[in-house]
Amino acid sequence: MFSFIDHFLHLLMGIATGRFVVQGLSMEPTLNDGQRLLISRFRSHRPFKRGDIVAVNGLDDTKLDYIKRIIGLPGEHVLIRNSEVLIDGSYLKEAYLKDDESPKNGLVSEWTLMDGEYIVFGDNRNHSNDSRKFGSVLDRNILGIAWFRYWPISMWGKIP
């Protein structure tokens, strides 16, 4: 009886969550290279929100999965100008960024998002391949929300 329950719970956890290993520096200081996360695959509990950290795939020809933060939501106009992000004309406050981590290249990027489109950036903007390179991300390419860090043990807990 217990083996059936254990097997069922293991199967349920595999369906409900995915495991993700952070690779690279693009989400520092929030997430670091080598950390391991659980990704919630449940999409019906709430729509994606600005600030959610998500796993995404299908951004380029490499077929790699990425971990990024949602910045722009469907229906919004997103503009990067003078190293700042404007959403529908208002500056986005991003407390999770280091003061020196806004893009320094002076380029202007702009998107008007349709239904099911999102803009995703890494928190370490000067070292991140993200929507500035790949463009908007479609809803179907978002694997789920990163919600729990399980490695290293010293960082165990819910992702802020």
C-alpha positions in Angstrom: 0.0 0.0 0.0 2.7 2.5 1.0 4.7 1.8 -2.2 1.6 2.7 -4.3 1.1 5.9 -2.4 4.8 6.8 -2.7 4.8 6.0 -6.4 1.6 8.1 -6.9 3.1 11.1 -4.9 6.3 10.9 -6.9 4.4 10.9 -10.1 2.2 13.8 -9.0 5.3 15.8 -8.0 6.8 15.1 -11.4 3.7 16.4 -13.2 3.2 19.4 -10.9 6.8 20.6 -10.7 9.9 20.6 -12.8 13.5 20.8 -11.6 15.8 23.5 -13.0 19.5 24.1 -12.5 20.6 27.8 -12.8 23.5 28.0 -15.4 25.4 31.2 -15.7 25.3 34.7 -14.2 22.2 36.2 -15.8 20.0 36.2 -12.7 22.5 37.3 -10.1 22.2 38.5 -7.4 18.8 36.8 -7.0 19.9 33.4 -8.3 23.4 32.1 -8.6 25.1 29.6 -11.0 24.5 26.0 -9.8 21.5 26.6 -7.7 18.7 24.2 -8.1 15.0 25.2 -8.2 11.6 23.8 -8.4 9.4 25.1 -11.1 5.6 25.1 -10.7 4.0 23.8 -13.8 0.5 24.7 -12.7 -0.8 27.5 -14.8 -4.4 27.7 -13.8 -3.9 29.0 -10.3 -3.1 32.5 -11.5 -1.9 34.4 -14.5 1.8 35.3 -14.8 2.7 38.6 -13.1 5.4 41.2 -13.5 8.3 40.1 -11.3 7.7 36.4 -11.6 10.8 34.4 -12.2 10.0 31.8 -14.9 11.7 29.0 -16.8 11.3 29.6 -20.5 12.4 27.6 -23.6 12.4 28.0 -27.4 14.1 31.4 -27.3 16.7 30.6 -29.8 18.1 27.8 -32.0 19.9 26.1 -29.1 16.7 24.8 -27.6 18.1 25.7 -24.1 15.9 26.5 -21.2 16.4 29.8 -19.5 15.5 31.3 -16.2 14.3 35.0 -16.4 12.1 37.5 -14.7 8.9 38.7 -16.4 9.1 42.5 -17.0 6.4 43.2 -19.6 2.8 41.7 -19.7 0.4 41.2 -22.6 -1.1 44.5 -23.8 1.7 46.7 -22.5 4.1 49.0 -24.3 7.6 48.3 -23.0 10.5 50.8 -23.8 14.1 50.7 -22.7 15.6 54.1 -22.9 18.6 55.7 -21.1 19.2 52.3 -19.3 15.7 52.5 -17.8 12.6 50.4 -18.4 9.3 52.2 -19.0 6.0 50.3 -19.0 3.2 52.2 -20.7 5.2 55.4 -20.1 5.9 54.9 -16.4 9.4 54.0 -15.1 9.6 50.5 -13.7 11.1 50.3 -10.2 13.2 47.2 -9.9 14.5 46.8 -6.3 16.0 43.4 -7.1 18.7 45.0 -9.4 22.0 46.2 -8.2 22.5 49.9 -8.8 25.2 49.2 -11.4 23.3 46.5 -13.3 21.2 48.5 -15.7 22.2 48.2 -19.3 24.9 50.6 -20.3 24.8 50.4 -24.0 22.5 53.4 -24.7 20.4 51.4 -27.1 16.7 51.9 -27.3 14.4 48.8 -27.4 10.7 48.9 -27.8 7.8 46.4 -27.8 4.1 46.5 -28.0 2.9 43.2 -26.6 0.0 41.2 -27.9 -2.1 38.6 -26.0 0.1 35.8 -24.8 3.4 37.8 -25.2 5.8 38.7 -22.4 9.1 40.5 -22.1 11.7 38.6 -19.9 15.0 39.9 -18.6 17.8 38.6 -16.4 18.4 40.5 -13.2 22.1 40.8 -14.2 21.3 42.9 -17.2 24.8 43.4 -18.4 25.3 39.6 -18.6 22.0 38.3 -19.8 20.6 37.0 -23.1 17.0 37.9 -22.8 14.1 39.6 -24.6 16.5 42.4 -25.7 18.1 39.7 -27.9 15.3 37.2 -28.5 12.2 39.5 -28.5 9.0 38.7 -26.7 8.3 35.3 -25.3 5.1 33.5 -26.0 3.0 32.0 -23.2 3.5 28.5 -24.6 7.3 28.9 -24.1 7.0 29.6 -20.4 7.5 26.3 -18.6 6.5 27.5 -15.2 7.2 29.8 -12.2 10.3 29.2 -10.1 9.1 29.1 -6.6 11.5 27.1 -4.4 15.3 26.8 -4.2 16.4 23.4 -2.8 20.2 23.6 -3.4 22.4 24.6 -1.9 20.9 23.7 1.4 22.0 27.0 3.0 19.7 28.8 0.5 16.8 26.3 1.0 13.4 28.0 0.8 10.9 29.9 -1.2 12.3 32.2 -3.9 11.5 35.9 -3.0 
